[in-house]
Amino acid sequence: MAADMAVKAKAPPPVVVAWTGCYVGANGGGMWGYDRFSFRQGGDFLNPVNLFANPTNNALTAHSYRPDNATGTGGVQVGCNWQASSWVFGLEADINGAGSLNSTTNFGPIGPFVGGGGGLMAPHTEDVSKQLTWYSTIRGRIGFTPTANLLLYATGGAAIADVKSSATLTFAPGQFFLSDTQYVGSARETRFGYAVGAGAEWKFAPNWSVKGEYLFLDLGDINYNARCVSGVGCGPGTNFLWTTNVKVQEHVGRVGVNYHFGGPVVAKY
C-alpha cells in the first residue's frame, strides 16, 4: 500500500523580489565642469570706424575654452522600483546643490591686425564662474541583477537647474589696443535639459542599500554681455562689450544610501 501511495509534490521555494518597492535616500560627491565659455567682441567694437569691425580682426579676438575645475555636490533622492525576474525598472527624482566652479585663465597677445600697423592686443586675464545653486533630475532607470543583492543600471531623463554665471576680462596696461580696460558681466537663469548616466547599487540589508552613480548633465546655453566698466573708451555714451556664451554641461560622480520601505517582497507560486 505504501508503494501505491502518490508522492506528494514539493512546493517550489518562494521567490524573493529584492528590489520591488519605494525608497528615500541621500547622496554626495563631486561635480566636474564640462562648460564651454565663448567670447566675441560686440557693441561699439563693431562700429565701422573701429579697427575690430574688420571681420578678420574680430575673428582673431573671438575665442572659447573649457575651464578645468571641480566642486562638491550633495542632495536627496526618492524613487520606486519594480522587479521582473532579473530585470528592475524604476523612476527616481532628486534635488541637489553644488558649489561654484571658478577659473582664472591668462591669455597672451594676439595679432597682427589688419590696419593695426603690426600692433598686438594687450595680454589679459579672464575670471569666469558658474554655479548650479540647485539642480534636480527626474529619471527612469532600467537595471539587471547579476546577483540578488546587486543592481547594475542605466538611467536617463529630464534635468532642471538654477544656473548663475559671471565673467570678468581684465586687460594689462602699457600695451597697444584695449590697454588697461576691464569688462564685467553676469546672468542667472533657470535652465532645462537632460541627464544620462549609469550606476551600481548594493542591498546590504533588507531595507538598506548603497550606490555609486555617474551622471552627465546638459542644460543648454546661457548668453550675456560683459560690458566695459573701467579704462579708456568706457565713458558715458559708449557700449564696448564682449558677448559671452556659456554651454552648461557637467559630469557628476556621487555615492548614496537608500532606505527601502517594507523590505523584500516574497512571491509564492
NORGI-V674417 format. One record per pair of residues at least 4 apart in sequence whose ideal C-beta (glycine too) atoms are under 7 Angstrom apart, sorted by sequence separation. I is the first residue (numbers start at 0). J is the second residue. D is the distance in Angstrom with one decimal. If there is no record, write none. Layout:
i	j	d
I	J	D
I	J	D
This chain:
i	j	d
0	4	6.9
40	44	3.8
41	45	6.2
45	49	6.9
53	57	6.7
54	58	6.2
55	59	6.9
56	60	6.9
57	61	6.5
111	115	6.0
145	149	5.8
174	178	4.9
203	207	6.0
229	233	5.9
233	237	6.2
44	49	5.7
47	52	5.4
51	56	5.1
82	87	4.9
110	115	6.6
144	149	6.2
173	178	6.5
203	208	6.7
227	232	6.5
228	233	6.4
232	237	5.9
43	49	6.7
46	52	6.0
50	56	6.0
51	57	5.5
111	117	4.9
112	118	6.8
144	150	5.5
145	151	6.8
172	178	5.7
202	208	4.4
203	209	6.4
227	233	3.9
233	239	6.7
44	51	4.4
45	52	5.1
80	87	5.4
81	88	5.2
170	177	4.5
172	179	3.8
201	208	6.1
232	239	5.6
44	52	7.0
81	89	7.0
110	118	6.5
111	119	6.9
142	150	4.7
143	151	5.5
170	178	6.4
200	208	5.2
201	209	5.5
51	60	6.5
80	89	4.0
110	119	4.0
142	151	5.8
170	179	6.4
79	89	6.1
109	119	6.7
110	120	5.9
142	152	3.1
170	180	4.9
200	210	3.9
227	237	6.8
40	51	5.3
78	89	5.6
79	90	5.9
108	119	3.8
109	120	4.8
141	152	6.3
199	210	6.6
78	90	6.0
108	120	5.9
140	152	5.0
141	153	5.9
169	181	4.9
198	210	5.6
199	211	5.7
227	239	4.2
78	91	3.4
168	181	6.9
198	211	5.9
227	240	6.6
78	92	6.8
108	122	5.6
140	154	4.7
167	181	6.8
168	182	4.4
198	212	3.5
226	240	4.6
76	91	5.8
77	92	5.8
107	122	5.3
139	154	6.8
198	213	6.6
225	240	6.2
76	92	6.8
106	122	6.4
138	154	4.7
139	155	6.4
167	183	5.1
196	212	6.2
197	213	5.9
224	240	4.6
225	241	4.5
40	57	5.7
76	93	3.8
106	123	5.5
138	155	5.8
139	156	5.6
196	213	4.8
75	93	6.6
138	156	3.4
166	184	5.4
196	214	3.8
224	242	5.9
225	243	5.4
74	93	5.6
75	94	6.4
105	124	5.4
106	125	6.7
137	156	5.2
165	184	6.9
196	215	6.1
224	243	6.6
40	60	5.4
74	94	5.4
136	156	6.1
137	157	5.2
165	185	3.9
194	214	5.2
195	215	5.5
223	243	5.3
74	95	2.9
103	124	6.3
104	125	5.0
136	157	6.8
164	185	6.6
194	215	6.9
222	243	6.8
39	61	4.3
73	95	6.3
74	96	6.3
136	158	4.8
164	186	5.6
194	216	5.1
222	244	5.3
38	61	6.8
72	95	5.6
73	96	6.5
103	126	5.1
38	62	5.9
72	96	6.9
134	158	6.5
135	159	5.3
163	187	4.7
192	216	6.5
193	217	5.7
220	244	5.8
221	245	4.5
72	97	4.2
102	127	5.5
134	159	6.9
192	217	4.8
220	245	6.6
37	63	3.7
71	97	7.0
134	160	3.6
162	188	5.6
192	218	3.9
220	246	5.4
221	247	6.3
36	63	6.4
70	97	5.8
71	98	5.3
101	128	4.6
133	160	6.8
192	219	5.4
35	63	5.7
36	64	6.3
70	98	3.6
100	128	6.6
133	161	5.2
161	189	5.7
162	190	5.0
190	218	4.0
219	247	6.4
70	99	6.5
99	128	5.5
100	129	5.0
131	160	4.6
132	161	4.6
190	219	5.5
218	247	4.1
35	65	5.2
36	66	6.7
70	100	5.4
100	130	6.6
131	161	6.9
159	189	6.8
160	190	5.4
34	65	6.6
99	130	4.1
131	162	5.8
132	163	6.2
217	248	5.2
33	65	6.5
34	66	6.7
68	100	4.5
98	130	7.0
159	191	5.3
216	248	6.6
68	101	6.3
97	130	6.7
129	162	6.9
130	163	4.8
188	221	5.6
216	249	4.4
32	66	6.3
68	102	4.9
97	131	4.7
158	192	4.8
67	102	7.0
129	164	4.6
158	193	5.7
186	221	5.4
215	250	6.0
216	251	6.5
32	68	5.1
66	102	3.3
96	132	6.7
128	164	6.6
157	193	6.2
158	194	4.2
96	133	5.4
97	134	6.9
128	165	5.0
186	223	3.8
214	251	4.3
31	69	4.7
66	104	6.9
95	133	6.8
156	194	6.1
185	223	6.6
213	251	7.0
30	69	6.6
94	133	6.4
95	134	5.6
127	166	4.9
155	194	6.7
184	223	5.0
213	252	5.4
29	69	5.8
30	70	5.3
64	104	6.8
155	195	4.2
184	224	5.2
94	135	4.4
125	166	6.8
126	167	4.5
184	225	3.4
212	253	5.6
29	71	6.0
30	72	4.5
93	135	6.3
154	196	5.3
183	225	5.8
184	226	6.1
29	72	6.5
93	136	5.6
125	168	5.4
154	197	6.7
182	225	4.2
183	226	6.7
211	254	5.2
212	255	6.8
28	72	5.9
153	197	5.0
154	198	6.8
182	226	6.1
210	254	6.7
92	137	4.8
123	168	5.8
124	169	4.9
152	197	6.7
182	227	5.4
183	228	5.0
209	254	7.0
210	255	5.0
27	73	4.0
123	169	5.9
152	198	5.8
182	228	6.8
26	73	6.4
91	138	5.5
123	170	4.2
180	227	6.0
181	228	5.5
209	256	5.2
210	257	6.8
26	74	5.9
123	171	6.3
151	199	5.3
181	229	4.8
60	109	6.5
90	139	5.8
91	140	5.9
121	170	4.5
122	171	4.9
150	199	6.9
180	229	6.7
181	230	6.1
208	257	4.9
25	75	5.1
26	76	6.1
59	109	5.3
121	171	4.9
149	199	7.0
150	200	4.4
180	230	3.0
24	75	6.9
59	110	7.0
89	140	4.1
179	230	5.0
180	231	6.4
207	258	6.2
208	259	6.6
24	76	5.4
122	174	6.8
149	201	5.7
179	231	6.9
180	232	6.8
206	258	5.9
59	112	6.7
88	141	5.7
121	174	3.3
148	201	6.1
178	231	6.8
180	233	6.5
206	259	4.9
23	77	4.9
121	175	6.9
148	202	4.4
87	142	4.3
121	176	6.1
22	78	5.8
56	112	4.6
119	175	6.0
120	176	4.7
121	177	5.1
138	194	6.0
162	218	6.3
206	262	5.3
21	78	6.8
56	113	5.7
86	143	6.1
87	144	6.3
118	175	3.7
120	177	5.9
121	178	5.1
164	221	5.5
168	225	5.9
190	247	6.2
205	262	4.2
21	79	4.2
55	113	5.1
85	143	5.9
118	176	6.2
136	194	4.4
158	216	5.3
160	218	5.5
182	240	6.6
205	263	5.8
20	79	7.0
85	144	5.0
162	221	6.2
166	225	5.0
182	241	5.3
184	243	5.7
20	80	6.4
53	113	5.0
60	120	6.7
158	218	6.3
19	80	5.9
53	114	6.6
66	127	6.1
18	80	4.7
19	81	5.5
50	112	6.1
19	82	4.7
87	150	5.7
18	82	4.5
50	114	5.8
17	82	7.0
50	115	5.9
87	152	6.9
16	82	4.9
30	97	5.0
32	100	4.3
18	87	4.7
168	241	6.0
166	243	5.1
164	245	5.0
162	247	5.7
36	127	5.2
34	129	5.4
32	129	6.5
129	245	6.3
129	247	6.8
18	144	7.0
17	147	5.3
36	166	6.9
17	148	6.4
15	147	6.6
18	150	6.1
72	251	6.2
76	255	6.6
72	253	6.6
41	224	6.9
17	202	5.9
43	237	5.7
43	238	4.9
44	239	5.9
42	238	4.0
43	239	4.8
42	239	5.5
42	240	4.1
41	240	5.3
41	241	6.7
40	241	5.9
41	242	4.5
39	241	6.8
38	241	4.9
39	242	5.1
38	243	6.0
36	243	7.0
37	244	4.3
36	245	5.6
34	245	5.8
35	246	4.2
34	246	6.1
34	247	5.8
34	248	6.0
33	248	4.1
33	249	6.2
32	249	6.0
33	250	5.8
30	249	5.4
31	250	4.3
30	251	5.2
28	251	6.7
29	252	5.5
28	252	5.1
28	253	2.9
27	253	6.1
28	254	6.0
26	253	4.7
27	254	6.8
26	254	6.7
26	255	3.4
25	255	6.2
24	255	5.3
25	256	6.3
24	256	5.4
24	257	3.5
23	257	6.9
24	258	6.3
22	257	4.3
23	258	5.8
22	258	6.0
22	259	4.5
22	260	6.7
20	259	5.4
21	260	5.2
20	260	5.6
20	261	5.2
20	264	6.7
19	264	4.9
17	263	4.8
16	263	6.4
15	263	5.3
16	264	4.4
15	265	5.9
16	266	5.8
13	265	4.8
14	266	4.8
13	266	6.8
13	267	5.1
14	268	6.6
11	268	5.8
